């Protein structure tokens, strides 16, 4: 039997989480991103928007996750010396945390970048011998009690 964990007895708290991840890319691909020569457009901007949208849809993708109404979120993609780094942050006033939302946002952001640059990453046989995604991990999470409102 599949079911969600009941959260009705948990208090509402301000919950925040931050996830980070990396996408390793070839030097030529990084140069193309830096010089804005990607056929599909700017993969960093597209990845950030995709990550924000994905965070809002986490419960649609992960069946055991509760719907969490986010009160704030952000995704920042940065070109690094070996690829792309993502930091995704989310917060909510809710009974359950937002770690899954940040992990989904970070991962979808990086997958969006990969999708947009994959034509530059493929080898002669169509494989991706140097491209890799990960690790993606929760870097920080907090839960702050909220005062009782009467």
C-alpha positions in Angstrom: 0.0 0.0 0.0 1.3 3.4 -0.9 0.5 6.4 1.2 1.7 9.8 2.3 3.0 10.3 5.8 0.3 12.2 7.9 1.5 15.7 8.8 -1.7 17.1 10.4 -0.3 16.8 14.0 2.9 18.7 13.1 3.0 22.4 13.9 3.3 25.0 11.1 6.9 26.2 11.0 9.0 28.4 8.7 11.0 25.8 6.8 13.9 26.6 4.5 16.3 24.4 2.5 19.1 24.9 0.1 20.4 22.3 -2.4 23.4 22.5 -4.6 24.6 20.5 -7.6 27.0 20.4 -10.5 27.1 19.6 -14.2 30.5 18.8 -15.7 30.9 20.0 -19.2 33.6 20.2 -21.9 35.8 23.3 -22.1 34.4 24.1 -25.6 30.9 23.9 -24.3 31.7 26.3 -21.4 33.2 28.7 -23.9 30.1 28.5 -26.1 27.9 29.3 -23.0 30.2 32.2 -22.0 30.1 33.7 -25.5 26.4 33.2 -25.9 26.7 30.8 -28.9 24.2 28.1 -27.8 21.7 27.4 -30.6 18.7 27.0 -28.2 19.5 30.3 -26.3 20.9 31.0 -22.9 21.0 27.7 -20.9 21.7 29.4 -17.6 18.6 31.6 -17.8 16.5 28.8 -19.1 17.8 26.4 -16.4 17.0 28.9 -13.6 13.4 29.3 -14.8 13.0 25.6 -15.3 14.2 25.0 -11.7 11.7 27.5 -10.3 8.9 25.8 -12.2 10.0 22.4 -11.1 10.0 23.2 -7.4 6.4 24.2 -7.6 5.6 20.8 -9.2 7.5 18.5 -6.9 4.4 16.7 -5.5 3.4 15.9 -9.1 6.8 14.2 -9.7 7.3 12.5 -6.3 4.1 10.8 -5.3 4.8 10.6 -1.6 5.5 14.4 -1.3 2.9 16.7 0.1 1.9 19.8 -1.9 3.9 22.5 -0.3 2.9 26.1 -1.0 6.3 27.9 -1.3 6.5 31.4 0.1 9.8 32.0 -1.6 12.3 30.2 -3.9 15.4 30.9 -6.0 17.7 29.1 -8.4 21.1 30.4 -9.4 23.3 28.8 -12.0 26.9 29.8 -12.3 29.5 28.8 -14.9 32.5 27.3 -13.2 35.9 26.2 -14.4 34.6 22.6 -15.0 30.9 23.1 -15.8 27.9 24.6 -14.1 27.0 24.9 -10.4 23.4 25.3 -9.2 22.1 26.6 -5.8 18.4 26.2 -5.3 16.6 27.6 -2.2 13.0 27.4 -1.0 11.0 28.3 2.0 7.4 27.7 3.2 5.2 28.1 6.2 4.1 24.5 6.4 4.0 21.3 8.3 6.7 19.6 6.2 10.0 20.6 4.8 11.1 21.8 1.5 14.2 19.7 0.9 12.7 17.7 -2.0 11.6 20.9 -3.7 15.2 22.2 -3.7 16.6 18.9 -4.9 14.0 18.8 -7.7 14.7 22.4 -8.6 18.5 21.9 -8.7 18.3 18.7 -10.7 15.8 20.0 -13.3 17.9 23.2 -13.7 21.0 21.2 -14.5 19.1 18.8 -16.8 17.8 21.8 -18.7 21.3 23.1 -19.2 22.4 19.6 -20.4 19.5 19.4 -22.8 20.4 22.8 -24.3 24.1 22.0 -24.8 24.0 18.2 -25.5 24.8 18.7 -29.2 28.1 20.1 -28.1 28.8 17.4 -25.5 28.2 14.3 -27.7 31.1 12.3 -29.0 31.2 10.7 -32.5 29.1 7.8 -31.4 26.4 10.0 -29.8 27.5 9.3 -26.2 28.5 11.6 -23.4 31.9 10.3 -22.2 32.8 13.5 -20.2 29.4 15.0 -19.3 28.2 14.2 -15.8 25.5 15.4 -13.4 26.1 15.4 -9.7 26.4 15.2 -6.9 23.2 17.0 -6.1 22.7 17.4 -2.3 20.9 19.2 0.4 23.4 21.7 1.8 21.2 23.2 4.5 17.8 23.1 6.1 16.1 24.9 8.9 12.9 24.9 10.8 11.8 27.9 12.9 8.9 27.8 15.3 6.1 30.2 14.5 4.2 32.0 17.2 0.7 30.9 18.1 -1.9 33.2 16.5 -5.3 33.5 18.2 
